[in-house]
Amino acid sequence: MEVFLAMSIILATTFIFQELFKKFNFPVVVGQILVGILLGIPLLKGIIFTSVTTNTIEFLSKLGILFLLFLVGLEIDIKKLKKTAKDSLLIGISAAIVPFIFGFLFLRFLGYDFLSSLIFGGALCVTAEATKAKVLLDLKKLNTKLGAIMIGAGAVDDIFEVFFLSIVTILAFGKGVEELVFFPFEIIIFGVISFFFFYLLKKIVKYTEKKESVVEFFTVVIIFLFLIASLSEILRIGYLIGALVAGFLFQISTRDLKSKKKEKEIVEVTKIITLGFIIPFFFTNVGLNFNYSNVASNALLIIGTIVIGFLGKIIGTLVVKPFSNLNLKQLYLIGWAMNSRGAVELVIALMAKEFNLISSELFSALVVMTMVTTLSFPFILQRQIKRNPKIMD
């Protein structure tokens, strides 16, 4: 009963905040993040959540990210993504390398050791597809030129996320860094097996098309999503990339459907389950992992981390201007989008802290930076669109 009660409180609080933010014309995702922070306050956290409910929320959080990125893969315009591939690649690489260098040098300047500086820089270079995708979906700007670049560049950043997560995992379990040599081969294996699954999927889709009910069709969707996500996890590529790839592949597999009604129904059902039920648990989980006690005692470190977090992504995006047709206003806006952080950065930081690879003060600084950068992007995007409605295209 305690699990159901906690879930009810999360969903009810999220619903209230969503309605309030809609009424005042604020980005809905900001309200959802604030719900997580509110419920993470130690007093409320102690009353509402137990170890059982916390584990359940953590599981639902991962499921929420999985469904959200799958939904992005289903909805995004692949043709537009191909057209923006060059900009996505350049921005993704640059917006990862620049904040990494800034973060690494910042900690070295403060006197931290090489390993802590390395992990700190790695955590700063990541971006969160989940929160960014949620904002774009809410504003109906996913299938715009800049929307495609934001998602594409974020997918490139996912490679850096996986790379640094692999480093932390290897160091945590006392293994050698030479194991990273196998990473490119794991990507190739993932591609080959995914193509095999995709071939089977096309056959199954044609078979289920004859069924009048959409239930069988949706069952195939879920099985395919979980298989691709499991494969990407086994090969240490990460279920985030697996979910996004699954969405792309399913979208391609339904191109030959005689009736597009089923495809639209699948997208709508996935959207309802994701946005209406599962995603609030992701934002709650972020709040539950936040430690309020370390904030005041490490103000200087936290402020420095936030400033570097912002500047690293924005500068990293702006420096590609000589190689891109995008104007400075568009690149600036993309830089803010790349500032949206979340799950993977917190996973990197949390794992490093648990195995004493970084101190608790560094962990707290990274969490606060995650909150501030993620909360700021929706407001910036909404304001820029109001000022210049055509900026996304």
N, C-alpha and C positions, 0 to 999 in steps of 0.2 A: 504493500500500500504506500510506503514512503516514496518509492520510485514514481508511482503514478501521481502522487501529490506534488512532488517536486517538478515533474513534467508539466502538470497543470498550471503551477505557479509561473513557470518560465513562459509558457505559451500565452497565458493571460496577461502577464506583464508586457510581453512583446507586443501583443495585440493593442494594448492601451497606448504604449509609446508610439507604435506605428500610426495609429489614428491621430494622436496629438501632433506628430511631425507632419502628417499629411495636411492637417488643418492649418498649420502655420507655414506650409509650403517648404518644409525642410526635407533634406534627403532622408528617406526612410531607413537606410542602412545605418545612419548615425544613431538613430533611436535604438536600433537593435544592438549596436555595440555598447551603448550606454546601459542597456538592460544587463548585459554581461558584467559591466563594471559595477553596477548597483548591486546585483546579486552576489558579487564577489566580495563585498564589504564583510570583514571578519564576523561582525555580529549576525548579519543575515545568513552568511555562509554557514555558521555554526548551527543555526536554527533549522535551516531548510535542508542542508545537504549532509549526508553521511558518506562513509567510504563506498557503500553499495551504490548510492545514487550518483556519486561523483564518477565512478567507473562507467555507469550507464550513460551519463551525459558525455563523457569522453568518447565512448563508442558512437553515439548518435552524432557527435561533432564530426568525426571522421567520415561517417556515412553522409552527412550533409555536404561536406567538401566534395566527396566522390560524386554525388548526384548533381551538384552545382556545375562542376567542370564538365560532366557528361552533357548537361543541358546546354552549356556554352558550345560544345562540339556539335550538338544537334542543330542549334539555331544560327550559328555564325555562317556568313556567306563565304564559302570556300573560294569562290572566284575572286572575291575582293581580297581575301587573305593572300592569294597567290600574287595579286597585283602589288601588294604592299610588303612582299617577302623581304626585299632588299632593305627597306627602312626598318622593318621589324628586327632583322638580324643585326644591323649596325647599332641600333638603339639598345637592343638586348645585351650585346657584348659590352658596349661602352658604359651603359648604365649599371653594369655589374662590376666592371674593373675599377672605375673611378672611385665609387664609395668604398670598395675594398681597400684601395691604396690609402685613401683618407683615414679610414678607421684604423688600419694597421699602423700608420705613422703617428696618429693621435695617441694611441696607447703606448707606443714605444717612447714618445716624447714624455709621457707621464711616468715612465719608468717601469712599465709592465714587461713581463718576459715575452719571448718570441712566440711561444705557443698560444698564450692568452691573446696576444695581438692578432695572430693568424685567425683564430676562431672568431674574435670580435669583428674583424674585417669581413670574414665570410658571412657572418650574420647580417651585417649591414648591406651586403651586396644583393640580397635576395629581394623578391617582390612577391606579393600575394595575389594569385589569380582569383581566389575565391571572393574576396571583398571587392576587388576591382570589377569582376564580372557581375556581381550583385548590383553595384551602382549603375553600370552600363545597361543592365536589364531593366532596372527600375526607371531609368530615364529614356528607355527605348532608343539607345544610341549604340547598341552592340554592332549592328550591321552598317556602320558608317566607316569611312576611310580611317579616321583616327581610332575608332573602336577596334577595328581589325588589327591595326598596328599595336595598340595597347595590349591586346590579347596575344598577338604573335611575339612581341618583344618579351612579354611575361613568360611565354613558353620557352624562349631561349634562356631566360633567367633561371627557369626550372632546372636546366642542365647544370648551372653553377650551384644551385641549391643541393641537388643530388650529389654533386662532386664534394661539396663541403660537408654534407651530412655523412657521406662515405668516409671522409677523413676523420671526423669526430667518432664515428662508430668504430673504425679501425683502431684509433688511439685509445678509445675507452676500453676495448677488449684486449689491448696489449698486442695487437697484430702489427705487421709491417706495412708501411705505406706502399710497398711494391705491389700490394694486392690491387691498387688502383689501375695497374696496367691492364687488367682484365675488363675494365669498364667499357671501352669501345666495343669489345667482342660481345658483351652482354647486350648492348644496344642493337647490334646486328642480329643476335639471336631473337631479341624481342620483335624486331621488324619481320623476320622470317615467320615466326610462329603466329604473329598477329595477322599476317597475310593469309595464312592457312585458316585461321578462325574466320577471317573475312570471307573467304571462299565458301566455307560452310554456311556462314550467315546468309549469304545471298540465296543459297539453295533453300534454306529454312524460311526466309522472308517470302519467297515465291510460293512456298507451300502454305504458309499461314495466311497469305493474301486471299485464298479461297474461302477462308473461314469468315463467317459473318461477324462474330464477336471479336472485339479488340483485345480481349483478355489473353488469348494465346499469343497474340502478337507482342503484348507488353511483357509476358513471361519470358519470351525469347530475348527481349531487350535487356531485362534484368540479368539473365544468365550470361549474356554476352558481356555486359558491363563488368560483372564480378569476375569473369574469367580473365579479361584483359587486365583489370586492376590487380588481380592475384599474380598474373604473369609478370607484370612490371614490378611488383613487390619482391617476388622470388628472385628476379634478376637485379635487384637493388637499384632500379631506375626510379621507383616511387610511384605510388598509386595515383598521384596528381596527374602525371603525364599519361598514365594508363587510361584514366577516366576521360581525358581530353581526346586522346587518340580513338577511344571507343566511340565517342560521340561523332567524330569525323567519319569513321568507317561506317557507322550505322547510317549516317546521312547519305553517304555515297551508295550504300547497298539498297536504299529505297528510291533511288532515282528512276528505276524502271517500273515502279509500281503503276498499275493502270489507274488505281484509285488513290489520289493524294489525301483523301479524307482520313485514312488510317494513320498516315504519317503525321498529320496535323493533330490527330487525337492523341498519339503517343507523346508528342511534344507538350501538349496541354496537360496531360495526366502527369508527366514528369515534372512540369513546372509547378503544378498544384502541390504535389508531394514534397518537392524540394523547398519552394518558397513558403508554402503554407504550413508545413509541419517540421521538416528536419533542420533547415538552416538556422533557426533561432538557437538551437543547442550548440552550434559552432561558436556563436558569439558569446553565449553564456560560459562556455568552456574557457574562452580567452580570459574572461573576467575572473574565473575561479583560479586560474594559474597566476594571478597578479598578487604580489606581496606588497602590501601598503607600508609595512614597517621600515623598509629600506629607502623610501623616497626622500624624506627630509634630511637624512644623514649623508646623502651622496648627491646633493643638489648640483654641485659644480660638474661632476662627472656626467650626470643625467642631462644637464643643459648642453654640454659639449657634444654628447652623443646625439641629441636631437638635432642640433645645428648641422653636424656632419652628415647625419642621416638625410636631412633635407637637401643640403647643398650637393652632396655626392651624386644623388639621382638626377637632380636638375642640371647640374653642370655636365654630368655624364651623357645626358640627352642632348644638350645644346651643342656640344663639341662635334656632333655629326653633321652640322649644318652645311659645311663645304661639300659633303657627299650626298646630300638629300635635297629634294625639291620642296620639302616642307618649309614653311616660313617660321620665323622665330617664335611667334605666338603659339603656333601649333606644337612646335617642339617643347616649348615651355609647359604647355598643358599636358603633354605626354610625360614630361618629367615629373609632374605632380602625380600622374597616374602610377608611375613606376615607384613612387614613394609609398603606395599602399602596401602594407606588409601584413603578416599574420601567421598562419599555422606553421609553415616549415621553419621560419626564423625562430619561432618559439621552441620548436622541437630541437633545433640545433643548440640553442642556448640552454634549454632544460637538460638535455643529455650531457652537455659539457659540464654543467654545474653538478649534476648527480655524480659524475665521475671525477670531480675536483679538477677539471681542466681549466675552469675559470672560477673566479670568486663570486660570492653572492651579490656583491655590489655591482659587478659587471652585468650579472644576470638581470638585476633590477633595472639598471640603466637601459638595457636592450628592450625590456618589456615596456617601460614607459615610452621609449622612442617608438615602439611598434604602435602603441595606443595613439600617440599624438599624430604621427604621420598618416595612419589609417583614417583617423577621424577628420583630418583636414581635407583630404582629396575630394570627398563628395561635395563639400561646400564650394571648393574652387571650381570644380567641373560645372556645377549648376550655375554659378555666377558667370563663368566665361561663356556658357551657352546662351544665357540671357542677354549678355552684352553683344555677342556675335553668334547668332543662330546658325550660321553657315560654317563655323570654325571646324566642326567635326568632319566635314566633307571637303 
